[in-house]
Amino acid sequence: MPELTLTEQLTELIAAKPVVPTDLEQAALLTLDALANALAGRATEPGAILQRWGVATGATDAERSAFLLGSLTHILETDDLHRASVVHPGCVVVPAAWTVAVREGIRGHAMLKAVLWGFEAATRVGMAVGPAHYRIWHNTATCGPYGSAMAAAALLQLNPTATVHALGNAGTQSAGLWQFLEAGTMTKHLHAGRAAEAGVLAADLARFGFTGPPNILEGAKGWFTATCPDADPSAVTRDPDAPWQLLQTSIKPWPSCRHTHPAIDAAHELRRRIAAETVETIEVETYPAALEICDRPLPQSDYEAKFSLQHCVAAALTREHVDFAAFNEAARAELTDLRGRITLRGAEPYASAYPRAWGSAVTVTVRSGEQLTVRRTHAKGDPEAALSPVELIAKVRMLMIYGGVHEPDRLIDAILALSDDSPLPPLP
């Protein structure tokens, strides 16, 4: 009997994992977070463009609906993040699962189980790609299609063979490059939308018998060979009895790149201990990936500021809340001098711990010569430093109000009720 391919093994592994009520409750929370991000994304310039496009093209089928919802979810930089894979699974998996479940008339439990399956597939593939992949490729865009395909396959009740075909055809659509950061363009939102759409399309086609390569990951002309020079294929199926990867996914409290969050958290603590006007110099220690993506001393737009460690630390040292307003033109101008006093460097233990743990240290030297250092092994919102239910609901409520939702608590309750197998509520 021939050895199973990696996608065949992944399909078997996921189908065999037990689902308990607490897994569904956590999946409902991550679904709530993703949908709140999508609703808030509508109130942005890219969101307005995407919605005008949707109306003009009549994008109402499940694939295009998943594209639109996924793109909206990834605009404000407040969506979830799985550290070990460096994937934002929610902005890809939840839109795919939601749109297929709506189309098929599927209720809460099945939808949430599909979300669990999708997170598992996207993040397990993401943990296997290796660090060199992330330097060029955006993992959410490239690993996401495996997750959206797995979620859609679960909802369509595809058999194992058809699910493998769906994963194969999802993987061959995988794409998404970091070049957009050079110009601060809107492409990152497109990445999430296309990853969601690709998986839904692949699963829908597999339902009709359309075949895909079963060894898309490890084949001689497959995905690892093409895009992952230091891939670790065994990571796809490692620790099959581990908790669901969704339970290892972090929820972001601040609207900036996740690489900035441990430093924001550390700077927030320093703000309570010093006066910003006494600061002479600031040093941020972190891991190399954070420097590659977020070393931006002179951000020229809101979006660039969200990818600037210098700006995020300056904002956290001077503001009680690092919110959307902390990145606008006025805030960037106000923090110019303080940003100029910040230096960044890669350092241990953060370099070796990444991506298992995303940590940073911030050291402030004040005019008296005194130095104060705050270290973070994990960022706020990680499973080890989780948001409280009150903090999470407050975040979601803020996002929904920002997106124009008039009765956010009613919608919040309806989405959380999915873990009781309630029907999916309509999105406003």
C-alpha positions as CSV (number, residue, x, y, z in Angstrom):
1,M,0.0,0.0,0.0
2,P,1.5,3.4,-1.0
3,E,2.5,5.8,1.7
4,L,0.0,8.5,2.4
5,T,0.8,12.0,1.1
6,L,1.0,14.9,3.6
7,T,-2.4,16.2,2.7
8,E,-3.9,12.8,3.1
9,Q,-2.2,12.5,6.5
10,L,-3.4,16.0,7.5
11,T,-6.9,15.2,6.5
12,E,-6.9,12.0,8.6
13,L,-5.3,13.8,11.6
14,I,-7.9,16.6,11.6
15,A,-10.9,14.3,11.1
16,A,-9.7,12.1,14.1
17,K,-9.4,15.0,16.6
18,P,-12.2,15.1,19.2
19,V,-14.3,18.2,19.6
20,V,-15.6,19.1,23.0
21,P,-18.0,21.9,24.1
22,T,-15.1,24.2,25.3
23,D,-13.5,23.9,21.8
24,L,-16.7,25.1,20.2
25,E,-17.0,28.0,22.7
26,Q,-13.5,29.1,21.9
27,A,-14.2,28.8,18.2
28,A,-17.3,31.0,18.7
29,L,-15.0,33.7,20.4
30,L,-12.6,33.6,17.5
31,T,-15.5,33.7,15.0
32,L,-16.8,36.8,16.9
33,D,-13.5,38.5,16.8
34,A,-13.1,37.9,13.0
35,L,-16.6,39.1,12.1
36,A,-16.2,42.2,14.3
37,N,-13.0,43.0,12.3
38,A,-14.9,42.5,9.0
39,L,-17.7,44.8,10.1
40,A,-15.2,47.5,11.3
41,G,-13.3,47.1,8.0
42,R,-16.2,48.5,6.2
43,A,-15.6,51.9,7.7
44,T,-12.2,52.4,6.1
45,E,-11.1,53.7,2.7
46,P,-10.1,50.2,1.4
47,G,-13.3,48.8,2.8
48,A,-15.4,51.4,0.9
49,I,-13.5,50.5,-2.3
50,L,-14.1,46.8,-1.7
51,Q,-17.8,47.3,-1.1
52,R,-18.2,49.5,-4.2
53,W,-16.5,46.7,-6.2
54,G,-18.9,44.2,-4.7
55,V,-22.0,46.2,-5.6
56,A,-20.7,47.0,-9.1
57,T,-19.8,43.3,-9.9
58,G,-22.7,41.6,-8.1
59,A,-20.3,39.6,-6.0
60,T,-22.9,37.5,-4.2
61,D,-21.9,33.9,-4.7
62,A,-20.1,32.1,-1.9
63,E,-16.6,32.4,-3.4
64,R,-16.8,36.2,-4.0
65,S,-18.6,36.7,-0.7
66,A,-15.8,35.0,1.1
67,F,-13.3,37.2,-0.8
68,L,-15.1,40.3,0.3
69,L,-15.5,39.3,3.9
70,G,-11.9,38.0,4.2
71,S,-10.5,41.2,2.7
72,L,-12.6,43.4,5.1
73,T,-11.4,41.3,8.1
74,H,-7.8,42.0,7.5
75,I,-7.8,45.8,7.0
76,L,-7.6,47.2,10.5
77,E,-4.7,45.0,11.8
78,T,-6.8,43.9,14.8
79,D,-7.5,40.3,13.7
80,D,-6.1,37.2,15.3
81,L,-2.6,35.7,15.0
82,H,-1.2,32.1,15.4
83,R,2.4,32.6,16.5
84,A,4.1,29.3,15.5
85,S,2.8,29.6,12.0
86,V,2.8,33.4,11.7
87,V,-0.6,33.0,10.1
88,H,-3.7,35.2,10.7
89,P,-6.2,32.3,10.4
90,G,-9.4,34.0,11.3
91,C,-9.4,36.4,8.4
92,V,-9.3,33.5,5.9
93,V,-11.1,30.6,7.6
94,V,-14.0,32.4,9.3
95,P,-15.1,34.2,6.1
96,A,-14.9,30.9,4.1
97,A,-16.8,28.9,6.7
98,W,-19.4,31.7,7.3
99,T,-20.3,32.2,3.6
100,V,-20.5,28.4,2.9
101,A,-22.6,27.8,6.0
102,V,-25.0,30.6,5.1
103,R,-25.4,29.2,1.6
104,E,-25.9,25.7,2.8
105,G,-28.2,26.7,5.7
106,I,-25.9,25.1,8.3
107,R,-26.2,25.8,12.0
108,G,-23.7,26.8,14.7
109,H,-22.1,23.5,15.8
110,A,-21.2,22.4,12.2
111,M,-19.9,25.9,11.3
112,L,-17.7,26.1,14.4
113,K,-16.4,22.6,13.8
114,A,-15.4,23.8,10.3
115,V,-13.6,26.8,11.8
116,L,-11.6,24.4,14.1
117,W,-10.7,22.3,11.1
118,G,-9.7,25.3,9.0
119,F,-7.5,26.8,11.7
120,E,-5.8,23.5,12.1
121,A,-5.0,23.0,8.4
122,A,-3.8,26.6,7.8
123,T,-1.6,26.7,10.9
124,R,-0.1,23.2,10.6
125,V,0.9,24.0,7.0
126,G,2.2,27.4,8.3
127,M,4.4,25.7,11.0
128,A,6.0,23.7,8.2
129,V,7.0,26.4,5.8
130,G,10.2,27.6,7.5
131,P,11.4,31.1,8.3
132,A,12.9,31.8,4.8
133,H,9.4,31.6,3.3
134,Y,8.1,34.4,5.5
135,R,10.8,36.8,4.3
136,I,9.2,36.9,0.8
137,W,5.8,35.3,1.2
138,H,2.9,36.4,3.4
139,N,2.0,33.3,5.3
140,T,-1.6,34.2,5.8
141,A,-2.0,34.5,2.0
142,T,0.0,31.4,1.2
143,C,-1.1,29.0,4.0
144,G,-4.6,30.4,4.3
145,P,-6.1,28.5,1.3
146,Y,-5.4,25.2,2.9
147,G,-7.5,26.4,5.9
148,S,-10.4,27.8,3.9
149,A,-10.5,24.7,1.8
150,M,-10.6,22.4,4.9
151,A,-13.3,24.5,6.5
152,A,-15.4,24.4,3.3
153,A,-14.8,20.7,2.8
154,A,-16.0,20.0,6.4
155,L,-19.3,22.0,5.8
156,L,-19.8,20.3,2.4
157,Q,-19.2,16.9,4.1
158,L,-16.6,15.9,1.5
159,N,-15.2,12.4,1.8
160,P,-11.4,12.1,2.5
161,T,-10.5,11.7,-1.2
162,A,-12.5,14.8,-2.2
163,T,-11.0,16.8,0.7
164,V,-7.5,16.0,-0.5
165,H,-8.4,17.1,-4.0
166,A,-9.7,20.4,-2.5
167,L,-6.5,20.9,-0.5
168,G,-4.4,20.2,-3.7
169,N,-6.3,22.8,-5.7
170,A,-6.3,25.3,-2.9
171,G,-2.5,24.9,-2.6
172,T,-1.9,25.5,-6.2
173,Q,-3.7,28.9,-5.9
174,S,-1.4,29.9,-3.0
175,A,0.2,33.3,-3.4
176,G,1.0,36.6,-1.7
177,L,4.2,38.7,-1.5
178,W,5.4,41.2,1.0
179,Q,6.3,43.8,-1.7
180,F,3.3,45.9,-0.8
181,L,5.0,47.1,2.3
182,E,7.5,49.1,0.3
183,A,4.7,51.4,-0.9
184,G,2.2,50.9,1.9
185,T,-0.5,49.8,-0.6
186,M,-3.8,47.9,0.1
187,T,-2.6,44.5,-1.2
188,K,-2.5,42.9,2.2
189,H,-6.3,42.9,2.4
190,L,-6.4,41.3,-1.0
191,H,-4.2,38.5,0.4
192,A,-6.8,37.5,3.0
193,G,-9.7,37.7,0.6
194,R,-8.1,35.6,-2.1
195,A,-7.0,33.0,0.4
196,A,-10.6,32.7,1.6
197,E,-12.0,32.6,-1.9
198,A,-9.5,30.1,-3.2
199,G,-10.4,27.5,-0.6
200,V,-14.2,27.8,-1.1
201,L,-13.7,27.5,-4.9
202,A,-11.4,24.4,-4.4
203,A,-13.9,22.7,-2.1
204,D,-16.9,23.5,-4.3
205,L,-15.1,22.0,-7.3
206,A,-14.1,18.9,-5.4
207,R,-17.8,18.4,-4.5
208,F,-18.4,18.0,-8.2
209,G,-15.5,15.6,-8.7
210,F,-12.8,18.1,-9.8
211,T,-9.4,16.6,-8.9
212,G,-6.3,18.2,-7.4
213,P,-2.7,17.0,-6.7
214,P,-2.6,14.9,-3.5
215,N,1.1,15.7,-3.0
216,I,0.8,19.4,-3.5
217,L,3.0,20.1,-0.4
218,E,5.9,17.7,-0.7
219,G,5.9,16.9,-4.5
220,A,9.0,17.4,-6.6
221,K,7.2,20.3,-8.3
222,G,5.0,21.1,-5.3
223,W,4.6,24.0,-2.9
224,F,7.5,23.3,-0.5
225,T,9.9,23.0,-3.4
226,A,8.7,26.2,-5.0
227,T,8.5,28.5,-2.0
228,C,10.0,27.0,1.1
229,P,13.8,26.5,1.0
230,D,14.0,25.5,4.7
231,A,10.6,23.7,5.0
232,D,10.0,21.3,7.9
233,P,7.4,18.9,6.3
234,S,7.1,16.8,9.5
235,A,5.5,19.8,11.2
236,V,2.3,19.3,9.2
237,T,1.5,16.1,11.2
238,R,3.6,16.6,14.4
239,D,1.9,16.2,17.8
240,P,-1.4,14.9,16.4
241,D,-2.9,14.7,19.9
242,A,-2.1,18.3,20.8
243,P,-5.0,20.7,21.5
244,W,-6.6,22.3,18.6
245,Q,-4.4,25.0,17.1
246,L,-7.3,27.5,17.4
247,L,-6.7,27.3,21.2
248,Q,-3.1,28.5,20.6
249,T,-4.3,31.5,18.6
250,S,-3.8,35.0,20.0
251,I,-6.3,37.8,19.9
252,K,-4.9,41.2,19.2
253,P,-5.8,44.1,21.6
254,W,-4.2,46.9,19.5
255,P,-4.6,47.9,15.8
256,S,-1.1,47.3,14.7
257,C,1.2,44.5,13.3
258,R,1.4,41.7,15.9
259,H,5.2,42.0,15.9
260,T,4.8,45.4,17.6
261,H,2.6,44.1,20.5
262,P,5.1,42.8,23.1
263,A,6.9,46.1,22.8
264,I,3.6,48.1,23.1
265,D,2.8,46.1,26.2
266,A,6.2,46.7,27.8
267,A,6.0,50.5,26.9
268,H,2.6,50.7,28.4
269,E,4.0,49.5,31.8
270,L,6.8,52.0,31.5
271,R,4.3,54.8,30.9
272,R,2.9,54.2,34.4
273,R,6.4,54.6,35.9
274,I,7.9,57.5,34.1
275,A,6.9,60.9,32.5
276,A,7.4,60.8,28.7
277,E,8.9,64.3,28.8
278,T,11.8,63.0,30.9
279,V,12.8,60.3,28.3
280,E,16.3,60.7,26.8
281,T,16.6,57.4,24.8
282,I,14.7,54.2,24.3
283,E,16.0,50.9,23.2
284,V,13.8,48.1,21.9
285,E,15.1,44.5,21.9
286,T,13.2,42.0,19.8
287,Y,13.6,39.1,17.3
288,P,14.8,39.5,13.6
289,A,11.4,39.0,12.0
290,A,10.0,42.0,13.9
291,L,12.9,44.1,12.6
292,E,12.5,43.0,9.0
293,I,8.8,43.9,9.0
294,C,8.5,46.8,11.5
295,D,11.7,48.9,11.4
296,R,10.1,52.1,10.1
297,P,11.4,55.3,11.9
298,L,9.5,57.7,9.6
299,P,6.1,56.3,8.8
300,Q,4.2,58.3,6.2
301,S,0.7,56.9,6.6
302,D,-1.6,55.3,9.2
303,Y,-0.8,51.9,7.7
304,E,3.0,52.4,7.8
305,A,2.7,53.6,11.4
306,K,1.0,50.3,12.3
307,F,4.1,48.5,10.9
308,S,6.5,50.8,12.8
309,L,8.0,49.6,16.1
310,Q,9.3,53.1,16.7
311,H,5.8,54.7,16.3
312,C,4.0,52.0,18.3
313,V,6.4,52.3,21.3
314,A,6.2,56.1,21.2
315,A,2.4,55.9,21.2
316,A,2.4,53.4,24.1
317,L,4.7,55.6,26.1
318,T,2.4,58.7,25.7
319,R,-1.1,57.3,25.4
320,E,-3.4,55.4,27.7
321,H,-5.0,53.7,24.7
322,V,-3.2,52.7,21.5
323,D,-6.3,53.0,19.3
324,F,-7.0,53.9,15.7
325,A,-6.3,57.6,16.5
326,A,-2.8,56.7,17.7
327,F,-1.7,56.2,14.0
328,N,-3.3,59.2,12.2
329,E,-1.4,62.1,10.8
330,A,-1.7,64.3,13.9
331,A,-0.3,61.5,16.1
332,R,2.5,60.8,13.7
333,A,3.5,64.5,13.7
334,E,3.2,64.7,17.5
335,L,5.5,61.6,18.1
336,T,8.2,62.5,15.5
337,D,10.7,63.6,18.2
338,L,10.1,60.7,20.5
339,R,10.4,58.2,17.6
340,G,13.8,59.7,16.8
341,R,15.1,58.7,20.2
342,I,14.3,55.0,19.7
343,T,16.8,52.4,18.6
344,L,16.0,48.8,17.7
345,R,18.1,45.7,17.9
346,G,17.8,41.9,17.7
347,A,18.5,40.2,21.0
348,E,18.2,37.0,23.0
349,P,16.2,35.3,24.3
350,Y,13.6,36.7,21.9
351,A,15.4,35.7,18.7
352,S,15.7,32.0,19.7
353,A,12.2,31.9,21.1
354,Y,10.5,33.1,18.0
355,P,8.1,32.0,16.6
356,R,7.0,29.9,19.6
357,A,7.0,33.1,21.7
358,W,6.9,36.7,20.5
359,G,8.7,38.8,23.0
360,S,10.4,42.1,23.4
361,A,12.1,44.3,26.0
362,V,11.9,48.1,26.2
363,T,14.6,50.1,28.1
364,V,14.1,53.8,28.8
365,T,16.9,56.1,29.9
366,V,15.6,59.3,31.6
367,R,17.3,62.6,32.1
368,S,18.7,61.6,35.5
369,G,20.6,58.8,33.9
370,E,18.3,56.1,35.4
371,Q,17.4,53.2,33.2
372,L,14.2,51.3,33.5
373,T,13.6,48.0,31.5
374,V,10.4,46.0,31.1
375,R,10.5,42.6,29.4
376,R,7.7,40.6,27.8
377,T,8.0,36.9,27.0
378,H,4.5,37.0,25.5
379,A,2.3,39.7,24.2
380,K,-1.0,40.6,25.7
381,G,-3.7,38.5,24.0
382,D,-1.5,35.4,23.7
383,P,-2.9,32.3,25.4
384,E,-0.4,32.8,28.2
385,A,-1.6,36.4,28.7
386,A,-5.1,36.1,27.4
387,L,-7.6,38.9,27.2
388,S,-10.3,38.6,29.8
389,P,-13.9,38.1,28.6
390,V,-14.7,41.7,29.5
391,E,-11.6,42.9,27.5
392,L,-12.5,40.8,24.5
393,I,-16.2,41.9,24.4
394,A,-15.1,45.5,24.8
395,K,-12.8,45.2,21.9
396,V,-15.5,43.5,19.7
397,R,-18.1,46.1,20.7
398,M,-15.7,48.9,19.8
399,L,-15.0,47.4,16.4
400,M,-18.7,46.9,15.7
401,I,-19.6,50.5,16.7
402,Y,-16.8,51.7,14.5
403,G,-18.3,49.7,11.6
404,G,-21.7,51.2,12.2
405,V,-23.5,48.4,14.0
406,H,-26.4,49.9,15.9
407,E,-27.1,47.1,18.4
408,P,-23.7,45.4,18.9
409,D,-24.7,43.5,22.0
410,R,-27.5,41.7,20.2
411,L,-25.2,40.5,17.5
412,I,-22.4,39.6,19.9
413,D,-24.9,37.4,21.8
414,A,-26.1,35.7,18.6
415,I,-22.7,34.9,17.4
416,L,-21.6,33.5,20.8
417,A,-24.8,31.4,20.8
418,L,-23.4,29.4,17.9
419,S,-21.8,27.2,20.5
420,D,-25.3,26.2,21.5
421,D,-26.0,25.2,17.9
422,S,-28.1,28.3,17.2
423,P,-28.6,29.4,13.5
424,L,-26.2,31.9,12.0
425,P,-27.5,35.5,12.5
426,P,-27.6,37.8,9.5
427,L,-24.7,40.3,9.4
428,P,-25.8,44.0,9.3
